[in-house]
Amino acid sequence: MSARLINSIRQLREAIAEARRAGRAIGLVPTMGALHEGHGRLIDLARAGSGCVVVSVFVNPAQFNQKEDYDRYPRPLAEDREFCSARGADLVFAPGISEMYPREQLTTVDVARVTERLCGQFRPGHFRAVTTVVAKLFNIVQPDRAYFGEKDAQQLAAIRRMTLDLDMPIEIVAAPTVREPDGLAMSSRNRHLSPEERRVAPALYRALQEAGRLIASGVSDPAKVRCAALAALEAHPKIRIEYLEIVDPDEMQPVDSINAAVRVAAAAWLGPTRLIDNVLCQSPAS
Amino acid sequence: MSARLINSIRQLREAIAEARRAGRAIGLVPTMGALHEGHGRLIDLARAGSGCVVVSVFVNPAQFNQKEDYDRYPRPLAEDREFCSARGADLVFAPGISEMYPREQLTTVDVARVTERLCGQFRPGHFRAVTTVVAKLFNIVQPDRAYFGEKDAQQLAAIRRMTLDLDMPIEIVAAPTVREPDGLAMSSRNRHLSPEERRVAPALYRALQEAGRLIASGVSDPAKVRCAALAALEAHPKIRIEYLEIVDPDEMQPVDSINAAVRVAAAAWLGPTRLIDNVLCQSPAS
């Protein structure tokens, strides 16, 4: 069956109210479209856990730091809708900008500390825009569960904390990063990579894996782990590292010593394209 | 019938879910307790409009600028519960601090511009704390309607804007300020006034009324109106004006010229007690 495409908040609320009356739990998968297998797994999870699956597709201008990145962000809505239908989603909510921002957005939701480092340091205002638009989507859909990928680990941590701190009655479900056969994390931005860039891109994940191996073997000094991971990237001068940090998985703060689970997270530029990736690493001390 | 006193979020949600299943709409009256007739009218409105009336009583430490003010804020919970019962409220939600803030509150909700002037200028962080705790209460109760007094006009405007901007499916209902026979706006802080302070306190409202008369008579220069209102207060040196401004009622920004409805809002100190009041004024040009 084809997923129903809805553009207005009012119509979406009506469709959701109907599903609720029929006793169906609501699962929300918030996306910016250009759906790939990573999103597909989120929809599968939602399908398994909720009677009514809503996929939102909204390229949120407020969370882009560069107009160019926003302008060239892919928007293949017809394909996205087909993708959602094939995965069994019930509703595709694709509002226009004036539907989401009918007036100047004076209200913002901020999550301190969690959003301070990593991407937060290099993308001022990005997470504020993400948590604000997700709060809006949560209030529009009022889902029982919402699904996010671990690839955007800092986003996931910020949304988890927002949900807890603001007492939102929503279960946040995380899904593992889905990778191409060579290890590259799936991302809507991968399609911007040139063939040469695409060839070297998996080195980012291999560097994170190297960090994971050291941590698993008992190395507890984050500086050592960091150096080894960066050294693994030196062979690829096309990859310009923006950050590579070892942080605690909840508040995303750098750790002094690795004696519990940590996330090794990195951002890198390949030409004009910015990629992020991360791995959760278990320390033998934990 | 006695209103049921509930301290935990979990129990409150269960009680509300039960009311919902019975088809009752939920009305929320958020308060800091020390209830007076102003709150009483809010409860009456909620009673008339909703099948299940929840009164929250929580003295939110985050929104106080002075520890002394927080410490001496009255907390007559047994009386408050009786008051709620007499007015026909169903549930009194009186959580402890650790129930509302079980972990460090990293997430905040901000409403820009609306909260910038007036009290916002003199109470840094106050409105952020108000909108954050109200967002929490809204997510805990998920009311159909929430009731606020016009006495706290800037708070009301900020909450209205937050609700719109974040797409909260909640109707904000405002109730007129309730006054003592001599015009003093009812407030939980009035009980701190000495007999002498209490005697002169109504001069604040009289000054606002004077502003209203000038505006109704067609004076459109806000500076003139302001001067006249301040002059009316000069006879009372015990009253120290913190601000007196003429603002638009939605975004609470000073107006250049009065040609639509405006709010004349003031804050004043009487000894150690800070009082606020405001009047909505119609211009003959509107």
Chai-1 contact restraints between the chains, C-beta under 6 A:
chainA,res_idxA,chainB,res_idxB,connection_type,confidence,min_distance_angstrom,max_distance_angstrom,comment,restraint_id
A,Q105,B,D165,contact,1.0,0.0,6.0,A-B,restraint_1
A,L106,B,V111,contact,1.0,0.0,6.0,A-B,restraint_2
A,L106,B,A112,contact,1.0,0.0,6.0,A-B,restraint_3
A,L106,B,R113,contact,1.0,0.0,6.0,A-B,restraint_4
A,L106,B,R161,contact,1.0,0.0,6.0,A-B,restraint_5
A,L106,B,D165,contact,1.0,0.0,6.0,A-B,restraint_6
A,T107,B,V111,contact,1.0,0.0,6.0,A-B,restraint_7
A,T107,B,M162,contact,1.0,0.0,6.0,A-B,restraint_8
A,T107,B,D165,contact,1.0,0.0,6.0,A-B,restraint_9
A,T107,B,L166,contact,1.0,0.0,6.0,A-B,restraint_10
A,T108,B,D110,contact,1.0,0.0,6.0,A-B,restraint_11
A,V109,B,V109,contact,1.0,0.0,6.0,A-B,restraint_12
A,D110,B,T108,contact,1.0,0.0,6.0,A-B,restraint_13
A,V111,B,L106,contact,1.0,0.0,6.0,A-B,restraint_14
A,V111,B,T107,contact,1.0,0.0,6.0,A-B,restraint_15
A,A112,B,L106,contact,1.0,0.0,6.0,A-B,restraint_16
A,R113,B,L106,contact,1.0,0.0,6.0,A-B,restraint_17
A,A135,B,L166,contact,1.0,0.0,6.0,A-B,restraint_18
A,K136,B,L166,contact,1.0,0.0,6.0,A-B,restraint_19
A,K136,B,D167,contact,1.0,0.0,6.0,A-B,restraint_20
A,N139,B,L166,contact,1.0,0.0,6.0,A-B,restraint_21
A,N139,B,D167,contact,1.0,0.0,6.0,A-B,restraint_22
A,N139,B,M168,contact,1.0,0.0,6.0,A-B,restraint_23
A,I140,B,D167,contact,1.0,0.0,6.0,A-B,restraint_24
A,R161,B,L106,contact,1.0,0.0,6.0,A-B,restraint_25
A,M162,B,T107,contact,1.0,0.0,6.0,A-B,restraint_26
A,D165,B,Q105,contact,1.0,0.0,6.0,A-B,restraint_27
A,D165,B,L106,contact,1.0,0.0,6.0,A-B,restraint_28
A,D165,B,T107,contact,1.0,0.0,6.0,A-B,restraint_29
A,L166,B,T107,contact,1.0,0.0,6.0,A-B,restraint_30
A,L166,B,A135,contact,1.0,0.0,6.0,A-B,restraint_31
A,L166,B,K136,contact,1.0,0.0,6.0,A-B,restraint_32
A,L166,B,N139,contact,1.0,0.0,6.0,A-B,restraint_33
A,D167,B,K136,contact,1.0,0.0,6.0,A-B,restraint_34
A,D167,B,N139,contact,1.0,0.0,6.0,A-B,restraint_35
A,D167,B,I140,contact,1.0,0.0,6.0,A-B,restraint_36
A,M168,B,N139,contact,1.0,0.0,6.0,A-B,restraint_37
